[in-house]
Amino acid sequence: MKRRTFTTQVALGALAIPAIPGIKTKDWLFTTKPSASKVPLGVDVHSVRGMNWKAKQLIDYVIDLEVDSILLNGLDYFESLDEAYLKTLKEHLNQNNLTFYFGVGGLSINSPGYSDKFGTPRELILQGIRMANIFDTRSVNCRIGSVRDRYTDGGIVARMEELIGELRAMRSQIQDAGIKFAVENHAGDMRSEELLSLVETVGTDVCGVMLDPGNSVWAMENPMHQLEMLGKHVLCTSIRDYRIWASEHGATLTWTAIGEGAMDFVKYTDLMSELCPGVPLQIETITNLKLEIPFLKTEFWEGYPDLKAAHLLDMLTMLRDKDSVEVPINLQLKESPAADQEHQKQELAKSIDYLRKNCPAIQ
């Protein structure tokens, strides 16, 4: 079902909540069991990062794709954070029945990827609350950083504690706003057991999950197992397919358009509809690159001091899969920005087409 035919329910954050005259949406938030059984389809605009577009251009582009939602996972997409400008975007989204998700970036101040461009972590949390109120969205994405955080002083646990501390310090403001902050497993930083621990420590009434299964593979996890573990806490997603194969120092990972990798998206979307009904599958295609996971090097394990041998079963199983074959890289795309831009558009279009044609759970 295309977005423009889906008008009887509004997907907000982790829930699809019935529109009831005289009742404000936020009064029902997190208290009413969602009735949606289908998975809305959306786009994470990082899929077309090569265009270097700002929010309005990105919204227009996604509108033409006739999907249900859009994710702008960072504040750099906005030409301004002034209320008047944001309200014009909100009106444009409403006119086109497009549900909006956004993120404020990293909240761990000692992460190598942390930036204070838009303020301190607590200022970012307040900014997220303010913008959520303007856009009437019920979740705000945030994160730690990347796999590099596992090798910083104190490791990933120290960076998790920083993010936990910031969210708990702002707990009352988040509660008063009636929203949740969705923490992303970003660029291989946290495994699912770590992210689940973080969410439960902060409190599930104010904290949830921004799910990225492509990054779970980077963390040596099977995406289906990640969804099984975290699904009931998922508020937002950013999803692509993957291939992984054995290489000299362990494994090499690449991401693909949906339908061209190793994931079973029929099963995946069916499970999404059960565990996190109303949460859109937002496509984030990132292709034509390789990431090394050098688990055969001793120094690699310095970032995983508490990982048990049993946790490697996912990785070993994925490497024995029939789709564990090397994927070549197109160097011409790296040398031509125009060609890369067109490639990004095509990868996103292929992913949308595959999901609509092959996955019954996609509405």
Secondary structure, 3 states (H helix, E strand, C coil): CCHHHCCCEEEECCEEEECCCCCCHHHHCCCCCCCCCCECEEEEHHHHHHHCCCHHHHHHHHHHCCCCEEEECCHHHCCCCCHHHHHHHHHHHHHCCCEEEEEEEECCCCCCCCCCCCCCHHHHHHHHHHHHHHHCCCEEEEECCCHHHHHCCCHHHHHHHHHHHHHHHCHHHHHHHCCEEEEECCCCCCCHHHHHHHHHHHCCCCEEEEECHHHHHHCCCCHHHHHHHHHHHEEEECECEEEEEEECCEEEEEEECCCCCCCCHHHHHHHHHHHCCCCCEEECCCCCCCEEECCCCHHHHHHCCCCCHHHHHHHHHHHCCCCCCCCCCCHHHHHCHHHHHHHHHHHHHHHHHHHHHHCCCEC
